[in-house]
Amino acid sequence: MTGMGKVFIVIGVVFIVIGLVWSLFGKLPGDFSFKKGPVTVYFPIMTSIIASVVLTLIFYLISKIR
């Protein structure tokens, strides 16, 4: 397997894990949704904040390891 193939496999696994975690935390308090007739608008504010904090910590730890 080439280096590029391994990268695509890792990216795919990361997306699967993110999708599973997102489905667990997708409806937190602080996430707003508005429904007006057939239109629904969803603002995942709290979920976005938590995702940002987690990604910041992960990238910080990766930078310290290198």
Backbone torsions as a table, in degrees:
resi	resn	phi	psi	omega
1	MET	NA	138.1	-178.6
2	THR	-80.6	168.1	178.3
3	GLY	-61.9	-37.1	-179.6
4	MET	-68.2	-35.8	177.9
5	GLY	-63.4	-41.0	178.6
6	LYS	-64.9	-37.9	179.0
7	VAL	-62.7	-43.5	179.3
8	PHE	-65.4	-36.5	177.6
9	ILE	-66.0	-44.3	179.0
10	VAL	-63.4	-43.7	178.7
11	ILE	-61.5	-41.2	178.0
12	GLY	-62.6	-43.5	178.9
13	VAL	-64.7	-40.5	178.4
14	VAL	-61.9	-43.1	178.2
15	PHE	-64.2	-37.0	177.4
16	ILE	-65.0	-44.5	179.5
17	VAL	-64.1	-43.2	178.7
18	ILE	-61.7	-40.6	178.2
19	GLY	-63.4	-40.7	178.5
20	LEU	-67.1	-43.9	179.2
21	VAL	-65.8	-40.6	-179.8
22	TRP	-62.3	-37.0	180.0
23	SER	-69.6	-27.7	177.7
24	LEU	-76.4	-37.1	-174.8
25	PHE	-107.9	19.9	-173.9
26	GLY	-74.3	-17.2	-177.1
27	LYS	-126.8	62.9	179.0
28	LEU	-84.4	157.9	171.1
29	PRO	-61.8	134.6	-175.5
30	GLY	104.7	-8.7	172.4
31	ASP	-91.4	125.0	-174.8
32	PHE	-105.9	141.0	172.8
33	SER	-137.2	139.2	-179.6
34	PHE	-124.2	132.7	179.2
35	LYS	-123.3	124.3	177.9
36	LYS	-134.1	101.0	-177.4
37	GLY	66.9	-130.0	-178.3
38	PRO	-84.3	0.1	-175.5
39	VAL	-105.5	128.8	174.7
40	THR	-121.6	129.0	178.0
41	VAL	-115.7	130.1	-175.1
42	TYR	-121.6	126.1	177.7
43	PHE	-116.1	99.9	-178.4
44	PRO	-84.4	67.9	-174.0
45	ILE	-66.2	-52.4	-177.2
46	MET	-66.2	-39.7	177.2
47	THR	-62.1	-39.6	178.8
48	SER	-66.7	-38.9	178.6
49	ILE	-64.8	-44.4	179.4
50	ILE	-64.6	-42.5	178.3
51	ALA	-62.1	-39.3	179.4
52	SER	-65.0	-43.8	179.6
53	VAL	-64.1	-44.4	-179.6
54	VAL	-63.7	-46.1	179.1
55	LEU	-64.7	-37.1	176.9
56	THR	-61.9	-44.1	178.6
57	LEU	-64.2	-41.5	179.9
58	ILE	-63.0	-47.5	-179.7
59	PHE	-67.0	-33.4	176.2
60	TYR	-64.4	-44.6	179.1
61	LEU	-65.4	-39.2	178.4
62	ILE	-64.2	-39.6	-179.8
63	SER	-68.6	-31.1	178.4
64	LYS	-73.8	-30.6	180.0
65	ILE	-70.8	-37.5	-178.8
66	ARG	-74.9	NA	NA
